[in-house]
Structures are given as structure tokens and as C-alpha cells.
Amino acid sequence: MTPHWPARLGRVICVFLFTLNATAATAETPIGSVVESRVLVGLTVAPDKMNAAMPEGWASVPFPAGPFKGANAMVSFLDGHLVLDAGGNPATPTQRTTAALLGLGKPPQSKDVRLFILKVYTDDPEANRYGSTHTASVTRSRTLSGSSDGARRLTERWTVAPEDGGEISLDLSYTLGTPRWGTGSSKGFSAEDTDFHVTQTYEQMADVAMSVAMGKPLDGEITLDATAAGLAALFDGQQEIVAVVNIPYYRRALSIP
């Protein structure tokens, strides 16, 4: 039997999933918007190796609350179904698939915690706002089975093949839960230029497939492997998946200072 997760779970997801350093995008320049779907995987990896992935002068810290509580790394798989420019017109390209490594960092003796976009792997080499982009072939296959009045099962496979070698692969299969709706705002900082960030205001539908912190096991199977540059050192056999969030709908408006 699938357990009933309280309604406040949706609020927890929306409030803390990506709301570190969240502020309204006032006095910023709109640069476009994206309608996409996502799969987010939270991991615990060796702290020293995650520290090595951080910008100089910044130390890795784990997510302190929410479904990713305890994770010190996140791999995000993004399927951009419609990319729009600042005027609301289709951009070039109009679709984009991406995988990214994210993590929280803070300087010693400081309370300034930032969400860093550490590595980006995408089939759109011009999308290099954070200065850490690797051009890659990113493919996704997705199957949804079962009737709408019963348990439905989602099966996903992502394969990321960077031009500079290695691979990232995700295989996920699980029984869908009840998604929750929410809105919010967040900032993602560049690991190459820690003063640069992109602000996004978003609305999303999110399903927590797994969360160790919330006591929710995965009703299915997941495998995540990585040999790509920038990720291979983190996947040393000691890493552990602690959270999975499926976001079938995510709409974000982007702006920069």
C-alpha cells in the first residue's frame, strides 16, 4: 500500500527545494524563460571530494532541511521542452536537454550559503552562463504505464555523453505518488565567478519519489553512474542516493543582475 503523505509535504518541497538565497528578481534584467521537466537526485558523497568541487574559499555544506536534507550533492536532469527569449519568442534552439551538478557552499566563518551550479553538461554549447559548461549529447527515454485510476509506473533513462569523455547515466523506475503544486524564487551561483547568479521565479508540480530524511523509500529502482569529468571523483563507490524528486512540470522565468 502506498502511504499517504501529508499535504504539508508539498509546501516543504516548494519552500526548500531550491529557495536558498531566494529574493524577488527586482532590478534585474529578464533573459528568458523555460518550460521543462526534471529529475533531481540527492546524494551523499565524500565531503573532501565535494569540497574539492567547490569554488576556492568555499566549503561544501549539506542541505539542512526538506526532502534533500543531509545530501551534499545533487545531480539534476533537465528536459527543456520550450525555451523562450526575453520577449517571449521561441529561442534557438527551442529545446534543450541538460544535466548539472549542484551543491551548497559557504565561506569559513560566514553564514552566506549559496547554491552553486558546479558543472553543466548540455547539447546547447551556447548555454554557458555559469562558465562551467561541457558540450554533451543528452538523451532521454520515458515511459508511463498503467491507468489513471490505479498505480502508474514511470520508467526513465538518461544518458549524457560529454565531448571531453566519460558518461553519466540514470535509470529510474518507480510507482508515481501524488504530486504537489507550488511556486517560488531562487538564485543559482556560478562556481567560476561567485558574484554572478541567475535568479529564477518558478512554478512546479513535484513528486517526492524517495527521501531518506522524510522516511520515504523508493517504490522501485534507481541507478546513477558517472565517469564524466567533474563527476567521476565523486562516484568512488561510497556515494549514496538519499533523495529523488520527479518534476513533470517546471516553468521558470530567468533574470540576471
C-alpha distance (Angstrom), angle and dihedral (degrees) to the residues before:
residue distance angle dihedral
M1 . . .
T2 3.80 . .
P3 3.82 109.4 .
H4 3.79 119.5 -122.8
W5 3.79 110.9 -112.3
P6 3.80 114.9 -152.4
A7 3.78 120.9 -107.5
R8 3.79 90.6 -115.2
L9 3.82 87.6 69.1
G10 3.79 88.8 77.4
R11 3.79 90.3 53.3
V12 3.80 90.7 49.2
I13 3.80 90.6 53.2
C14 3.77 93.5 47.7
V15 3.78 96.3 43.9
F16 3.77 98.4 46.6
L17 3.76 110.5 18.7
F18 3.79 93.9 90.5
T19 3.79 107.3 -12.8
L20 3.77 100.0 113.0
N21 3.82 109.2 132.1
A22 3.80 89.4 2.3
T23 3.81 116.8 173.7
A24 3.76 134.6 151.4
A25 3.78 114.1 -85.2
T26 3.83 93.4 -117.7
A27 3.81 118.1 151.1
E28 3.78 90.6 15.0
T29 3.79 131.1 118.3
P30 3.83 117.5 -112.8
I31 3.80 111.7 -128.7
G32 3.80 101.9 177.4
S33 3.77 145.1 -71.9
V34 3.79 138.8 -104.9
V35 3.80 135.2 -151.9
E36 3.78 108.2 -154.9
S37 3.79 148.9 140.9
R38 3.79 124.5 -123.6
V39 3.77 145.7 -165.4
L40 3.82 115.4 -156.8
V41 3.80 123.0 -164.7
G42 3.81 120.3 -167.7
L43 3.82 117.9 -155.6
T44 3.75 141.8 -177.1
V45 3.80 110.2 -139.0
A46 3.80 133.5 170.0
P47 3.84 105.6 -63.6
D48 3.81 93.5 -138.4
K49 3.80 91.3 54.5
M50 3.79 92.4 47.3
N51 3.80 89.1 49.1
A52 3.80 88.3 54.2
A53 3.81 89.3 56.6
M54 3.81 92.2 54.4
P55 3.82 125.3 92.4
E56 3.79 115.8 -91.1
G57 3.79 110.4 -79.6
W58 3.81 94.3 22.0
A59 3.81 127.3 102.0
S60 3.79 126.6 -154.0
V61 3.80 117.6 -109.3
P62 3.82 127.9 -175.6
F63 3.78 124.0 -114.0
P64 3.81 103.6 -89.7
A65 3.81 100.8 -152.2
G66 3.79 145.7 3.0
P67 3.81 127.8 50.4
F68 3.83 91.3 -39.2
K69 3.80 95.2 51.5
G70 3.81 109.1 145.6
A71 3.82 95.6 17.5
N72 3.79 114.7 121.3
A73 3.81 96.4 -172.9
M74 3.77 136.0 39.3
V75 3.79 129.9 -164.8
S76 3.79 111.2 -158.4
F77 3.81 123.8 -162.9
L78 3.81 112.9 -161.4
D79 3.80 128.6 -170.4
G80 3.81 108.5 -167.5
H81 3.80 105.6 -156.8
L82 3.82 95.7 177.9
V83 3.81 125.5 15.0
L84 3.82 115.3 -166.7
D85 3.80 130.4 -170.6
A86 3.80 125.2 -128.9
G87 3.80 90.3 -83.3
G88 3.80 93.0 54.7
N89 3.81 93.7 -106.8
P90 3.81 124.2 130.5
A91 3.80 109.7 -85.5
T92 3.80 127.3 -143.2
P93 2.95 109.8 -75.1
T94 3.79 99.0 25.1
Q95 3.82 92.4 -160.1
R96 3.79 130.4 44.1
T97 3.81 135.0 179.9
T98 3.79 119.1 -157.6
A99 3.78 144.4 170.1
A100 3.79 121.6 -161.2
L101 3.79 141.5 -178.7
L102 3.80 114.5 -135.0
G103 3.78 134.2 -179.6
L104 3.78 143.1 163.4
G105 3.79 118.9 -110.3
K106 3.79 139.1 179.0
P107 3.80 135.4 -178.6
P108 3.82 117.2 -112.6
Q109 3.81 113.3 -88.6
S110 3.79 91.2 14.5
K111 3.79 137.1 106.5
D112 3.82 92.6 -151.7
V113 3.82 102.9 119.1
R114 3.80 116.2 -178.2
L115 3.78 134.7 -175.7
F116 3.82 106.0 -127.3
I117 3.80 126.1 -158.0
L118 3.80 95.2 -144.2
K119 3.80 103.2 174.9
V120 3.80 132.7 7.7
Y121 3.82 125.9 -164.8
T122 3.79 114.3 -172.3
D123 3.79 144.3 153.1
D124 3.82 89.1 -130.1
P125 3.84 106.6 74.1
E126 3.81 91.6 -174.7
A127 3.81 89.7 65.1
N128 3.79 94.6 86.7
R129 3.79 103.7 128.1
Y130 3.80 93.1 136.8
G131 3.82 96.0 47.2
S132 3.81 93.3 -125.4
T133 3.80 102.5 91.0
H134 3.81 124.0 140.3
T135 3.79 114.9 -166.6
A136 3.79 107.8 -124.0
S137 3.77 144.3 161.5
V138 3.81 105.7 -112.3
T139 3.80 117.5 -170.1
R140 3.78 130.5 179.0
S141 3.78 134.2 -170.5
R142 3.80 120.5 -171.5
T143 3.79 132.2 -176.8
L144 3.79 127.2 -176.8
S145 3.79 116.2 -167.7
G146 3.77 135.0 179.5
S147 3.79 134.7 51.0
S148 3.77 124.1 -68.2
D149 3.82 91.7 -118.0
G150 3.81 93.4 56.7
A151 3.77 142.1 38.3
R152 3.80 109.8 -47.7
R153 3.77 122.1 -157.9
L154 3.78 126.0 -145.3
T155 3.80 121.4 -156.4
E156 3.81 119.6 -172.1
R157 3.78 135.2 177.7
W158 3.79 123.9 -175.5
T159 3.80 124.3 -176.3
V160 3.80 121.1 -172.5
A161 3.81 117.4 -170.9
P162 3.84 112.1 -177.9
E163 3.80 118.2 -155.4
D164 3.81 89.3 -126.4
G165 3.80 92.6 58.9
G166 3.77 143.2 -92.5
E167 3.78 128.9 67.1
I168 3.79 143.6 -113.5
S169 3.79 118.1 -149.2
L170 3.78 132.5 -178.2
D171 3.81 125.9 -172.5
L172 3.80 115.8 -176.9
S173 3.78 131.4 171.4
Y174 3.80 123.5 167.1
T175 3.79 145.4 138.7
L176 3.79 110.8 -94.7
G177 3.78 120.5 -116.2
T178 3.79 129.2 -160.5
P179 3.81 110.9 -66.6
R180 3.78 122.3 -138.8
W181 3.77 128.5 -140.3
G182 3.79 125.4 -133.7
T183 3.79 148.3 145.7
G184 3.78 133.7 -142.7
S185 3.78 149.8 138.5
S186 3.80 132.0 -111.9
K187 3.79 145.6 168.0
G188 3.80 126.8 -130.8
F189 3.82 115.2 -162.5
S190 3.79 129.4 -151.1
A191 3.79 116.5 -115.6
E192 3.81 88.9 -152.2
D193 3.83 95.3 52.6
T194 3.80 108.3 20.9
D195 3.81 92.6 -166.6
F196 3.80 92.4 60.1
H197 3.79 120.5 85.9
V198 3.78 141.4 162.7
T199 3.79 117.2 -136.4
Q200 3.77 118.7 -149.1
T201 3.76 129.7 -171.7
Y202 3.76 110.2 -162.2
E203 3.76 150.3 175.5
Q204 3.78 120.9 -153.4
M205 3.77 148.7 172.2
A206 3.82 108.9 -140.0
D207 3.80 134.4 -175.2
V208 3.81 118.0 -165.6
A209 3.80 100.9 -141.7
M210 3.80 93.8 176.6
S211 3.79 137.7 1.8
V212 3.79 125.3 167.4
A213 3.81 89.6 -168.5
M214 3.81 91.3 55.9
G215 3.78 94.2 42.0
K216 3.79 93.4 -115.3
P217 3.83 115.7 137.5
L218 3.78 122.1 -156.9
D219 3.80 112.8 -96.7
G220 3.78 90.9 -145.6
E221 3.79 141.1 12.7
I222 3.79 137.4 -59.1
T223 3.80 135.1 -176.2
L224 3.80 124.1 -177.2
D225 3.81 121.1 -179.4
A226 3.79 131.5 170.9
T227 3.79 134.6 -174.2
A228 3.81 96.4 156.4
A229 3.79 121.7 121.4
G230 3.78 110.1 -86.6
L231 3.80 93.8 24.2
A232 3.80 107.0 50.2
A233 3.82 93.5 79.5
L234 3.80 90.6 56.7
F235 3.81 92.9 52.3
D236 3.81 97.2 66.5
G237 3.81 96.3 138.2
Q238 3.80 93.0 -92.8
Q239 3.80 96.2 83.0
E240 3.80 118.1 111.0
I241 3.81 130.4 -160.3
V242 3.80 108.9 -130.2
A243 3.81 103.3 166.3
V244 3.79 141.6 21.5
V245 3.80 124.2 -172.6
N246 3.80 122.3 -175.3
I247 3.81 114.5 -155.8
P248 3.81 109.8 -173.0
Y249 3.81 92.3 176.8
Y250 3.81 126.8 34.6
R251 3.79 125.4 158.4
R252 3.80 118.4 -176.4
A253 3.79 134.4 178.3
L254 3.81 113.3 -152.1
S255 3.79 131.8 -149.0
I256 3.79 137.7 167.1
P257 3.84 133.0 -155.1
